[in-house]
Amino acid sequence: MLTNNIGHHLMVRQTMIPRNLKLFPYLCGNRMLSGYKPKSNVKDSYKILELEEGCSLDDIRNSYRSLAKKYHPDSGSATADSEAFMKVEEAYRVLLSDVATKKKSNENNEEEEDQYKPKTPQHRHYLSFEGVGFGTPSQREKQYMQFRVDRATEQVLEYRQRRLENQYAMTDLMKAKDVRQSKKVKITQAVERLVEDLIQESMAKGDFDNLSGKGKPLQKFSDCPHVDPMTHNLNRILIDNGYQPEWILMQKEIRETIERLRKSIVASRSKLGGPMTPYRQKQWNHICEQFIGDIRKLNKRIDNFNLVVPIMSRQMVHFNADKEIVRAQKTYEALMENREASNSGMKEDGGENVKKFGWKSSLFKWLNLTMK
């Protein structure tokens, strides 16, 4: 019986040679077949072995084993056929030769590509040294140390160059600053001389003779010991003459604006009166939209105020348009209630006056008629 070994058919017993003499060339070793040239091509060989082109070497061997068991004359199977086995043997050898040829060509191509690839220096795989140097580890270490020295020297030179550039830049900035400062001093001195000349000229004309506080010291406006009197007096003089800080003016403007808006929406609601018809409701909605837009602008003004105010406790919060509309509605209802109460009081007073002075008025009417 034929075993699973591929080369079993190569070692045939001597007693079987006369019986299978026609198969002797195919059952011998490769040394006897060294001059044999197969007739089948590669495509036919794949078909004979029932394989597809491009399959692996293991697939070729497995297919050959299974077909050899099937067609070998000594297999004892019903499908044994010597001619079919010869074709399988020939196809197997053709495919082995083709695979060996392809493998050899691929190796040659890889060798040609490797010639153009940069070769890794010795011991690069084990010692990094930042990829510097070549040769033995000790040689590469020396080269790496020299590289570090050169790199440190370059860094020192670059640092000195940057420092000198910064010094020159600072010198230029200082010069420009000195020029600006000198111009500012000149302008300030010129303004001071001009003011002094104007004061002296006014004094010579007698413009300051009619002042109420002429020749008297400035009055201290604050008795607080924690406030500098001179600073307080200067601030008071500026305020009295209309020179107020920006945030104070903005705060005053915001308060005046919100009071004006509140009064205007209450007045608009009073003009509409009641009850609210669809037409009046449409007008009221239009008034509320305009009021919401004004509140939005006022809130932006508040944001600008909060940026310039020097004290956190002086900052203001946004106004809510919906709450202001509800407040205006309540104010209108309170006004209407007060108006109704006053009207009812006036009617009661009028009735009492009629009862009290009714006979006198009728007497005057009768006298007027008789006189006519």
C-alpha positions as CSV (number, residue, x, y, z in Angstrom):
1,M,0.0,0.0,0.0
2,L,1.1,3.6,-0.7
3,T,1.7,5.7,2.4
4,N,1.3,9.5,2.9
5,N,4.9,10.2,2.2
6,I,5.4,12.0,-1.2
7,G,8.6,10.1,-2.0
8,H,7.1,6.7,-1.4
9,H,6.7,6.0,-5.0
10,L,10.5,6.6,-5.5
11,M,11.4,3.6,-3.3
12,V,9.7,0.6,-5.0
13,R,10.6,-2.9,-4.1
14,Q,12.6,-4.9,-6.6
15,T,9.8,-7.4,-7.0
16,M,7.6,-4.7,-8.4
17,I,10.0,-3.5,-11.1
18,P,9.2,-6.1,-13.8
19,R,5.5,-5.7,-13.2
20,N,5.6,-1.9,-13.6
21,L,8.5,-1.5,-16.0
22,K,6.7,1.2,-18.0
23,L,6.5,3.4,-14.8
24,F,10.1,2.9,-13.9
25,P,11.3,6.3,-15.2
26,Y,8.7,8.1,-13.2
27,L,9.4,6.1,-10.0
28,C,13.1,6.8,-9.9
29,G,14.8,9.8,-8.3
30,N,15.6,13.2,-9.7
31,R,19.0,12.1,-10.8
32,M,17.5,10.0,-13.6
33,L,15.1,12.7,-14.6
34,S,17.7,15.5,-14.7
35,G,17.6,15.5,-18.6
36,Y,13.8,15.2,-18.8
37,K,11.9,18.1,-20.3
38,P,8.1,18.3,-19.6
39,K,5.7,18.8,-22.4
40,S,2.9,20.5,-20.5
41,N,2.7,24.2,-19.9
42,V,1.9,26.0,-16.6
43,K,-1.8,26.6,-17.3
44,D,-2.4,23.0,-18.2
45,S,-0.5,21.8,-15.2
46,Y,-2.8,23.9,-12.9
47,K,-5.8,22.3,-14.6
48,I,-4.5,18.8,-14.2
49,L,-3.8,19.3,-10.5
50,E,-7.3,21.0,-10.2
51,L,-5.8,24.2,-8.9
52,E,-6.0,27.9,-9.6
53,E,-3.1,30.0,-10.8
54,G,-1.2,31.9,-8.1
55,C,-1.8,29.3,-5.4
56,S,0.8,28.4,-2.7
57,L,3.4,25.7,-2.7
58,D,1.5,23.8,0.0
59,D,-1.6,23.7,-2.1
60,I,0.4,22.2,-5.0
61,R,1.8,19.5,-2.7
62,N,-1.5,18.7,-1.1
63,S,-3.2,18.4,-4.5
64,Y,-0.4,16.2,-5.8
65,R,-0.6,13.8,-2.8
66,S,-4.4,13.4,-3.2
67,L,-4.2,12.7,-6.9
68,A,-1.3,10.4,-6.5
69,K,-3.3,8.3,-4.0
70,K,-6.1,8.3,-6.5
71,Y,-4.3,7.4,-9.8
72,H,-1.2,5.5,-8.6
73,P,-1.2,1.9,-10.0
74,D,-0.1,0.4,-6.7
75,S,-2.7,2.2,-4.7
76,G,-5.2,-0.6,-5.1
77,S,-8.1,1.9,-5.7
78,A,-10.7,1.6,-8.4
79,T,-9.6,4.8,-10.0
80,A,-5.9,3.7,-10.5
81,D,-4.6,4.8,-13.9
82,S,-1.0,4.9,-15.0
83,E,-1.4,7.4,-17.7
84,A,-3.3,9.8,-15.4
85,F,-0.6,9.4,-12.8
86,M,2.0,10.2,-15.4
87,K,0.2,13.5,-16.3
88,V,-0.1,14.4,-12.6
89,E,3.6,13.7,-12.1
90,E,4.5,15.8,-15.0
91,A,2.2,18.7,-14.0
92,Y,3.6,18.6,-10.5
93,R,7.2,18.9,-11.7
94,V,6.2,21.8,-14.0
95,L,4.6,23.7,-11.2
96,L,7.5,23.1,-8.9
97,S,9.9,24.4,-11.5
98,D,7.7,27.5,-12.1
99,V,7.5,28.3,-8.4
100,A,11.2,28.0,-8.0
101,T,11.8,30.3,-11.0
102,K,9.4,33.0,-9.7
103,K,11.0,32.8,-6.2
104,K,14.5,33.2,-7.7
105,S,13.4,36.2,-9.8
106,N,11.8,37.9,-6.7
107,E,15.0,37.4,-4.7
108,N,17.0,39.0,-7.5
109,N,14.6,42.0,-7.6
110,E,14.9,42.4,-3.9
111,E,18.7,42.4,-4.1
112,E,18.6,45.1,-6.8
113,E,16.3,47.2,-4.6
114,D,18.5,46.7,-1.6
115,Q,21.5,48.1,-3.5
116,Y,19.8,51.5,-3.7
117,K,18.5,51.6,-0.1
118,P,20.7,53.4,2.6
119,K,22.5,50.9,4.7
120,T,22.2,51.1,8.4
121,P,25.5,51.7,10.2
122,Q,26.9,49.1,12.4
123,H,25.2,48.6,15.8
124,R,22.6,51.2,15.0
125,H,19.9,48.7,16.1
126,Y,21.3,48.5,19.6
127,L,22.8,51.9,20.3
128,S,21.0,55.1,19.2
129,F,23.2,58.1,20.0
130,E,20.4,60.1,18.2
131,G,21.4,58.5,15.0
132,V,24.8,60.1,14.9
133,G,28.1,58.4,13.8
134,F,29.1,55.1,12.3
135,G,31.5,52.3,13.2
136,T,31.9,50.4,16.4
137,P,30.0,51.5,19.6
138,S,33.0,53.2,21.0
139,Q,33.7,55.1,17.8
140,R,30.0,56.1,17.6
141,E,30.1,57.3,21.2
142,K,33.1,59.6,20.6
143,Q,31.4,61.0,17.5
144,Y,28.3,61.6,19.5
145,M,30.1,63.4,22.2
146,Q,31.8,65.7,19.6
147,F,28.4,66.3,18.1
148,R,27.0,67.4,21.5
149,V,29.9,69.8,21.9
150,D,29.3,71.3,18.5
151,R,25.6,71.6,19.2
152,A,26.2,73.3,22.5
153,T,28.6,75.8,21.0
154,E,26.0,76.7,18.3
155,Q,23.3,77.2,20.9
156,V,25.6,79.5,23.0
157,L,26.4,81.6,19.9
158,E,22.7,81.8,19.0
159,Y,21.8,82.9,22.6
160,R,24.4,85.6,22.5
161,Q,23.2,86.8,19.2
162,R,19.6,87.0,20.4
163,R,20.7,88.8,23.6
164,L,22.6,91.4,21.6
165,E,19.6,91.9,19.2
166,N,17.3,92.4,22.2
167,Q,19.7,94.9,23.7
168,Y,19.8,96.9,20.5
169,A,16.0,96.7,20.3
170,M,15.6,97.9,23.9
171,T,18.0,100.7,23.2
172,D,15.9,101.8,20.2
173,L,12.8,101.6,22.3
174,M,14.3,103.7,25.1
175,K,15.4,106.3,22.6
176,A,12.0,106.5,21.1
177,K,10.5,106.8,24.6
178,D,12.9,109.5,25.5
179,V,11.9,111.4,22.4
180,R,8.2,111.1,23.2
181,Q,8.8,112.1,26.8
182,S,10.8,115.2,25.8
183,K,8.1,116.3,23.4
184,K,5.5,115.8,26.1
185,V,7.5,117.9,28.5
186,K,8.0,120.6,26.0
187,I,4.2,120.7,25.3
188,T,3.4,120.7,29.0
189,Q,5.8,123.6,29.7
190,A,4.5,125.5,26.7
191,V,0.9,125.1,28.0
192,E,1.9,126.1,31.5
193,R,3.6,129.2,30.2
194,L,0.6,130.1,28.1
195,V,-1.8,129.6,31.1
196,E,0.4,131.7,33.3
197,D,0.7,134.4,30.8
198,L,-3.2,134.5,30.4
199,I,-3.6,134.6,34.2
200,Q,-1.2,137.5,34.5
201,E,-2.8,139.3,31.7
202,S,-6.3,138.9,33.3
203,M,-5.0,140.0,36.7
204,A,-3.5,143.1,35.0
205,K,-6.9,143.9,33.4
206,G,-8.6,143.5,36.8
207,D,-10.8,140.5,35.8
208,F,-10.3,138.9,39.2
209,D,-11.1,141.9,41.3
210,N,-14.8,141.1,41.7
211,L,-14.4,137.6,43.0
212,S,-16.1,136.9,46.3
213,G,-13.3,134.9,47.8
214,K,-10.5,137.2,46.7
215,G,-7.5,137.1,49.1
216,K,-9.1,134.3,51.2
217,P,-7.8,130.7,51.6
218,L,-9.7,127.9,50.0
219,Q,-12.4,126.5,52.3
220,K,-12.0,122.8,53.2
221,F,-15.0,120.9,51.8
222,S,-14.5,117.8,53.9
223,D,-13.6,117.3,57.5
224,C,-12.8,113.6,57.1
225,P,-9.2,112.9,58.4
226,H,-8.8,110.0,55.9
227,V,-9.1,112.2,52.8
228,D,-6.3,114.4,51.5
229,P,-7.7,118.0,51.7
230,M,-5.8,119.1,48.6
231,T,-7.1,116.2,46.6
232,H,-10.7,116.7,47.8
233,N,-10.5,120.4,47.1
234,L,-9.3,119.8,43.6
235,N,-12.0,117.2,42.9
236,R,-14.6,119.6,44.3
237,I,-13.4,122.5,42.1
238,L,-13.6,120.2,39.0
239,I,-17.1,119.0,39.9
240,D,-18.3,122.5,40.4
241,N,-17.0,123.5,37.0
242,G,-18.5,120.6,35.2
243,Y,-15.5,118.3,35.1
244,Q,-16.8,115.0,36.3
245,P,-15.5,111.4,35.8
246,E,-16.9,109.5,32.8
247,W,-18.5,106.7,34.9
248,I,-20.4,109.2,37.0
249,L,-21.9,110.9,33.9
250,M,-22.8,107.5,32.5
251,Q,-24.4,106.4,35.7
252,K,-26.5,109.6,35.7
253,E,-27.5,109.1,32.1
254,I,-28.6,105.5,32.7
255,R,-30.8,106.5,35.7
256,E,-32.4,109.3,33.7
257,T,-33.0,107.1,30.7
258,I,-34.7,104.3,32.7
259,E,-37.0,106.8,34.5
260,R,-37.9,108.4,31.2
261,L,-38.7,105.0,29.6
262,R,-40.9,104.0,32.6
263,K,-42.8,107.2,32.5
264,S,-43.3,107.0,28.7
265,I,-44.7,103.4,28.8
266,V,-47.1,104.3,31.6
267,A,-48.3,107.3,29.7
268,S,-48.8,105.2,26.6
269,R,-50.8,102.7,28.5
270,S,-52.9,105.5,30.0
271,K,-53.6,106.9,26.5
272,L,-54.9,103.5,25.3
273,G,-57.3,103.2,28.3
274,G,-59.5,100.2,28.8
275,P,-61.0,97.8,28.1
276,M,-58.4,96.4,25.7
277,T,-59.9,95.9,22.2
278,P,-58.0,94.0,19.5
279,Y,-56.9,97.3,17.9
280,R,-55.7,98.7,21.2
281,Q,-54.0,95.4,22.0
282,K,-52.1,95.6,18.7
283,Q,-51.0,99.1,19.5
284,W,-49.9,98.0,23.0
285,N,-47.9,95.2,21.5
286,H,-46.1,97.7,19.2
287,I,-45.4,99.9,22.1
288,C,-43.9,97.0,24.1
289,E,-41.7,96.0,21.2
290,Q,-40.3,99.5,21.0
291,F,-39.8,99.5,24.8
292,I,-37.9,96.2,24.6
293,G,-35.6,97.6,22.0
294,D,-34.9,100.7,24.1
295,I,-34.1,98.4,27.1
296,R,-31.7,96.4,25.0
297,K,-29.8,99.5,24.1
298,L,-29.8,100.6,27.7
299,N,-28.3,97.3,28.8
300,K,-25.5,97.7,26.3
301,R,-24.8,101.1,27.9
302,I,-24.7,99.4,31.3
303,D,-22.1,97.0,30.0
304,N,-19.9,99.9,28.9
305,F,-20.5,101.5,32.3
306,N,-19.4,98.4,34.2
307,L,-16.1,98.4,32.2
308,V,-15.1,101.9,33.3
309,V,-16.5,102.1,36.8
310,P,-13.6,101.9,39.3
311,I,-15.5,100.2,42.2
312,M,-17.1,96.7,41.9
313,S,-19.9,97.7,44.2
314,R,-20.9,100.5,41.9
315,Q,-21.6,98.2,38.9
316,M,-25.1,97.9,37.7
317,V,-27.2,94.9,36.5
318,H,-29.3,94.7,33.4
319,F,-33.0,95.7,33.3
320,N,-35.5,93.1,32.4
321,A,-38.0,94.4,29.8
322,D,-40.7,91.9,30.7
323,K,-40.6,92.9,34.4
324,E,-40.6,96.6,33.5
325,I,-43.8,96.0,31.3
326,V,-45.5,94.2,34.2
327,R,-44.5,97.0,36.5
328,A,-45.9,99.6,34.1
329,Q,-49.2,97.7,33.9
330,K,-49.4,97.6,37.7
331,T,-48.7,101.3,37.9
332,Y,-51.4,102.0,35.4
333,E,-53.9,99.9,37.4
334,A,-53.0,101.8,40.6
335,L,-53.5,105.1,38.9
336,M,-56.9,104.1,37.6
337,E,-57.9,102.9,41.1
338,N,-56.8,106.3,42.6
339,R,-58.7,108.2,39.8
340,E,-61.9,106.2,40.4
341,A,-61.6,106.8,44.2
342,S,-61.1,110.5,43.7
343,N,-64.0,110.7,41.2
344,S,-66.4,108.9,43.6
345,G,-65.3,111.3,46.4
346,M,-66.0,114.3,44.2
347,K,-69.5,113.0,43.4
348,E,-70.4,112.5,47.0
349,D,-69.2,116.1,47.8
350,G,-71.3,117.4,44.9
351,G,-74.5,115.7,46.2
352,E,-74.1,117.2,49.6
353,N,-73.6,120.7,48.2
354,V,-76.8,120.3,46.1
355,K,-78.7,119.3,49.2
356,K,-77.2,122.1,51.3
357,F,-77.6,124.9,48.7
358,G,-80.5,123.7,46.6
359,W,-83.2,126.2,48.1
360,K,-80.9,129.1,47.6
361,S,-80.3,128.4,44.0
362,S,-84.0,128.0,43.3
363,L,-84.6,131.4,45.1
364,F,-82.1,133.1,42.9
365,K,-83.6,131.6,39.8
366,W,-87.1,132.9,40.9
367,L,-85.7,136.4,41.6
368,N,-84.1,136.5,38.1
369,L,-87.3,135.6,36.5
370,T,-89.4,138.2,38.4
371,M,-86.9,141.0,37.6
372,K,-87.2,140.3,33.9
